[in-house]
């Protein structure tokens, strides 16, 4: 089942819809439980006491935090930087070099 099929089947009242909901709930569970490295996006190790504390303080499922949301969160800063620098003109760096270093 591809990711597109999972999102398509999520709202259906069928066996595939139930499977899609369970799959997204499992991804939500992992995403809300783990911490992720801001550079690589990989899950960081957590201590058992922190995992148990997060499990005990979980709330009801209102918004699904799945893999797609992780990708968006991971790339949010880079996209904001790119969009913020669209109106800037390229800058050239001026440097003073000795004559022997000029090519």
Beta strands, then each sheet from edge to edge (+ up, - down):
strand 1: 35-36
strand 2: 43-44
sheet 1: 1+ 2-
end
